[in-house]
């Protein structure tokens, strides 16, 4: 299952390119008088200026057709996503995920009852899981390392199946919450309450970003295609998340099959969870 992040980035980039062309045009041709129609602007003296003028008109047309008061490229993307059935599901999902604050995010999370270990507890519903994963990915800037909300969803799915609880590692240390942070790691990432779902998933995304950067350094010397490199970085995120410093440093990008069985299972489960997140986004927002 191909993930949706690429289409989101492409669509947003297209809007930004149009906006960039419009900005360039303001330096190439004189501005139209206040209140004048765009068509009444001075005729461009060169092909470059003509192209810039056309870009200006295109940008204004996009803004006028998508929102009555568009203030940014993000507003334009949101307006298009909400009105056009032809927009990819990832764009509509990103619009639905948008939150203004952690307080708003907590208010939008819906909890549903579930049985775990023979006891009744609660878990975020599917839409809330996607919401948490997207907000955390955006907050951590995971797009900078080639990751997205699907990857956050996959890690939490592998750690706890989205059921907040305590867990015991092989080192005998208890981990907590949706993201299963040990006390020392939680302290290092400023996670004051591992049982808070927003704090926990946000910290997990920041931890994943560090893991992706670590993995990129580990495999930098390997002759890999872009697709292979992306897959290896995702492997590295699981290794970074799942193993101690000593254990993770044994990985060289080629010896994944020799890692502990639990770590290899984590890699598979994260990949499966990421695919599930992509399917859910299409199902809920497609």
C-alpha positions as semicolon CSV with decimal commas, in nm:
position;residue;x (nm);y (nm);z (nm)
1;X;0,000;0,000;0,000
2;X;0,161;0,329;-0,109
3;X;0,147;0,595;0,159
4;X;-0,034;0,922;0,106
5;X;0,230;1,170;0,223
6;X;0,384;1,224;-0,119
7;X;0,057;1,341;-0,274
8;X;0,004;1,582;0,014
9;X;0,347;1,736;-0,031
10;X;0,306;1,760;-0,412
11;X;-0,031;1,938;-0,384
12;X;0,093;2,184;-0,123
13;X;0,406;2,248;-0,329
14;X;0,199;2,330;-0,634
15;X;0,010;2,599;-0,441
16;X;0,337;2,740;-0,307
17;X;0,493;2,749;-0,655
18;X;0,199;2,953;-0,785
19;X;0,224;3,186;-0,489
20;X;0,600;3,217;-0,545
21;X;0,550;3,305;-0,910
22;X;0,299;3,572;-0,808
23;X;0,553;3,724;-0,568
24;X;0,819;3,728;-0,841
25;X;0,584;3,905;-1,079
26;X;0,544;4,198;-0,840
27;X;0,913;4,274;-0,892
28;X;0,903;4,230;-1,271
29;X;0,606;4,446;-1,373
30;X;0,453;4,758;-1,218
31;X;0,157;4,700;-0,987
32;X;-0,187;4,786;-1,122
33;X;-0,340;5,105;-0,979
34;X;-0,551;5,063;-0,667
35;X;-0,890;4,922;-0,761
36;X;-0,781;4,844;-1,119
37;X;-0,870;4,512;-1,280
38;X;-0,579;4,268;-1,332
39;X;-0,644;4,276;-1,704
40;X;-0,571;4,649;-1,698
41;X;-0,213;4,602;-1,577
42;X;0,064;4,733;-1,807
43;X;0,162;4,501;-2,091
44;X;0,475;4,297;-2,010
45;X;0,773;4,402;-2,215
46;X;0,948;4,064;-2,215
47;X;0,843;3,695;-2,229
48;X;0,962;3,658;-1,867
49;X;0,742;3,944;-1,752
50;X;0,449;3,806;-1,952
51;X;0,488;3,468;-1,787
52;X;0,506;3,631;-1,446
53;X;0,191;3,830;-1,517
54;X;0,012;3,512;-1,618
55;X;0,128;3,348;-1,295
56;X;-0,013;3,642;-1,100
57;X;-0,352;3,599;-1,263
58;X;-0,344;3,223;-1,200
59;X;-0,258;3,273;-0,834
60;X;-0,539;3,525;-0,792
61;X;-0,784;3,294;-0,966
62;X;-0,693;3,009;-0,730
63;X;-0,733;3,232;-0,426
64;X;-1,066;3,374;-0,541
65;X;-1,215;3,036;-0,629
66;X;-1,106;2,851;-0,317
67;X;-1,170;3,096;-0,035
68;X;-1,332;3,433;0,008
69;X;-1,046;3,560;0,221
70;X;-0,742;3,343;0,157
71;X;-0,447;3,454;0,369
72;X;-0,189;3,182;0,295
73;X;-0,110;2,876;0,085
74;X;-0,233;2,661;0,374
75;X;-0,573;2,834;0,360
76;X;-0,592;2,769;-0,013
77;X;-0,512;2,400;0,032
78;X;-0,775;2,372;0,304
79;X;-1,038;2,545;0,090
80;X;-0,969;2,325;-0,212
81;X;-0,967;2,013;0,003
82;X;-1,304;2,092;0,158
83;X;-1,482;2,172;-0,170
84;X;-1,334;1,949;-0,437
85;X;-1,417;1,582;-0,463
86;X;-1,120;1,541;-0,697
87;X;-0,866;1,628;-0,426
88;X;-0,667;1,324;-0,302
89;X;-0,788;1,178;0,031
90;X;-0,460;1,279;0,200
91;X;-0,538;1,649;0,142
92;X;-0,887;1,616;0,286
93;X;-0,746;1,416;0,577
94;X;-0,481;1,678;0,650
95;X;-0,752;1,946;0,654
96;X;-0,966;1,745;0,894
97;X;-0,664;1,681;1,116
98;X;-0,578;2,049;1,155
99;X;-0,577;2,161;1,518
100;X;-0,483;2,491;1,672
101;X;-0,359;2,383;2,016
102;X;-0,300;2,086;2,242
103;X;-0,613;2,184;2,435
104;X;-0,821;2,167;2,118
105;X;-0,661;1,834;2,029
106;X;-0,757;1,685;2,366
107;X;-1,113;1,807;2,323
108;X;-1,140;1,636;1,985
109;X;-1,017;1,295;2,104
110;X;-1,301;1,048;2,146
111;X;-1,250;0,748;2,372
112;X;-1,426;0,415;2,329
113;X;-1,444;0,118;2,569
114;X;-1,228;-0,188;2,507
115;X;-1,119;-0,496;2,700
116;X;-0,747;-0,550;2,748
117;X;-0,595;-0,827;2,957
118;X;-0,940;-0,923;3,078
119;X;-1,009;-0,574;3,212
120;X;-1,220;-0,286;3,082
121;X;-1,030;0,022;2,966
122;X;-1,052;0,286;2,694
123;X;-0,879;0,358;2,365
124;X;-0,900;0,650;2,118
125;X;-1,136;0,575;1,831
126;X;-0,991;0,539;1,480
127;X;-1,041;0,901;1,376
128;X;-0,882;1,019;1,702
129;X;-0,580;0,797;1,643
130;X;-0,527;0,953;1,303
131;X;-0,577;1,298;1,453
132;X;-0,314;1,234;1,722
133;X;-0,067;1,086;1,474
134;X;-0,102;1,374;1,228
135;X;-0,077;1,645;1,493
136;X;0,233;1,480;1,643
137;X;0,398;1,436;1,302
138;X;0,340;1,801;1,218
139;X;0,454;1,924;1,560
140;X;0,779;1,725;1,536
141;X;0,847;1,821;1,173
142;X;0,869;1,459;1,064
143;X;0,836;1,559;0,699
144;X;1,192;1,692;0,730
145;X;1,318;1,334;0,767
146;X;1,080;1,171;0,520
147;X;0,826;1,043;0,772
148;X;0,456;1,116;0,814
149;X;0,150;1,052;1,027
150;X;0,134;0,692;0,903
151;X;0,471;0,622;1,065
152;X;0,361;0,770;1,398
153;X;0,044;0,563;1,384
154;X;0,253;0,254;1,308
155;X;0,489;0,303;1,602
156;X;0,208;0,354;1,854
157;X;0,023;0,058;1,706
158;X;0,334;-0,158;1,749
159;X;0,394;-0,038;2,103
160;X;0,047;-0,060;2,258
161;X;-0,218;-0,117;1,989
162;X;-0,340;0,229;2,102
163;X;-0,437;0,103;2,449
164;X;-0,265;0,314;2,721
165;X;-0,101;0,090;2,980
166;X;0,211;-0,001;3,176
167;X;0,465;-0,236;3,026
168;X;0,779;-0,412;3,146
169;X;1,088;-0,419;2,927
170;X;1,353;-0,690;2,922
171;X;1,565;-0,458;3,134
172;X;1,306;-0,470;3,411
173;X;1,211;-0,102;3,374
174;X;0,842;-0,009;3,358
175;X;0,724;0,197;3,063
176;X;0,403;0,398;3,051
177;X;0,126;0,526;2,826
178;X;0,043;0,496;2,458
179;X;0,405;0,542;2,352
180;X;0,565;0,329;2,627
181;X;0,828;0,573;2,753
182;X;1,062;0,465;3,031
183;X;1,108;0,727;3,306
184;X;1,459;0,835;3,204
185;X;1,368;0,867;2,837
186;X;1,051;1,056;2,925
187;X;1,254;1,301;3,133
188;X;1,501;1,352;2,850
189;X;1,220;1,446;2,612
190;X;1,039;1,672;2,855
191;X;0,750;1,427;2,887
192;X;0,599;1,515;3,224
193;X;0,299;1,282;3,207
194;X;0,347;0,969;2,992
195;X;-0,017;0,880;3,054
196;X;-0,136;1,196;2,877
197;X;-0,209;1,083;2,518
198;X;-0,115;1,413;2,355
199;X;0,211;1,457;2,546
200;X;0,297;1,092;2,490
201;X;0,240;1,076;2,114
202;X;0,405;1,416;2,062
203;X;0,716;1,289;2,246
204;X;0,709;0,969;2,042
205;X;0,718;1,168;1,718
206;X;1,016;1,372;1,842
207;X;1,190;1,050;1,941
208;X;1,118;0,908;1,596
209;X;1,273;1,211;1,430
210;X;1,592;1,159;1,628
211;X;1,580;0,792;1,530
212;X;1,542;0,876;1,162
213;X;1,840;1,112;1,173
214;X;2,045;0,848;1,354
215;X;1,947;0,584;1,096
216;X;2,032;0,815;0,806
217;X;2,384;0,854;0,943
218;X;2,421;0,477;0,991
219;X;2,332;0,396;0,629
220;X;2,488;0,699;0,462
221;X;2,770;0,488;0,312
222;X;2,541;0,223;0,161
223;X;2,464;0,225;-0,216
224;X;2,086;0,235;-0,190
225;X;1,807;0,359;-0,413
226;X;1,586;0,635;-0,265
227;X;1,315;0,375;-0,199
228;X;1,558;0,139;-0,025
229;X;1,701;0,424;0,180
230;X;1,355;0,531;0,294
231;X;1,275;0,174;0,399
232;X;1,605;0,141;0,587
233;X;1,542;0,466;0,771
234;X;1,206;0,330;0,884
235;X;1,381;0,012;1,001
236;X;1,623;0,231;1,190
237;X;1,340;0,418;1,362
238;X;1,207;0,090;1,502
239;X;1,556;-0,015;1,610
240;X;1,616;0,320;1,777
241;X;1,279;0,303;1,951
242;X;1,304;-0,063;2,051
243;X;1,664;-0,117;2,163
244;X;1,912;0,024;2,413
245;X;2,205;0,235;2,293
246;X;2,432;-0,070;2,298
247;X;2,181;-0,284;2,111
248;X;2,098;-0,030;1,844
249;X;2,462;0,045;1,769
250;X;2,512;-0,311;1,648
251;X;2,295;-0,234;1,346
252;X;2,483;-0,143;1,030
253;X;2,192;-0,127;0,787
254;X;2,264;-0,474;0,649
255;X;2,234;-0,704;0,950
256;X;1,867;-0,652;1,035
257;X;1,804;-1,028;1,022
258;X;2,047;-1,074;1,313
259;X;1,865;-0,835;1,545
260;X;1,653;-0,969;1,836
261;X;1,326;-1,128;1,729
262;X;1,129;-0,865;1,922
263;X;1,293;-0,586;1,725
264;X;1,228;-0,756;1,392
265;X;0,865;-0,803;1,498
266;X;0,849;-0,432;1,587
267;X;0,970;-0,340;1,237
268;X;0,700;-0,557;1,078
269;X;0,428;-0,429;1,310
270;X;0,518;-0,065;1,248
271;X;0,504;-0,122;0,872
272;X;0,168;-0,298;0,906
273;X;0,034;-0,017;1,127
274;X;0,148;0,248;0,878
275;X;-0,036;0,070;0,598
276;X;-0,344;0,051;0,820
277;X;-0,326;0,426;0,886
278;X;-0,314;0,495;0,513
279;X;-0,617;0,271;0,455
280;X;-0,808;0,434;0,743
281;X;-0,738;0,782;0,609
282;X;-0,883;0,683;0,272
283;X;-1,182;0,513;0,436
284;X;-1,266;0,796;0,678
285;X;-1,173;1,098;0,468
286;X;-1,177;0,957;0,114
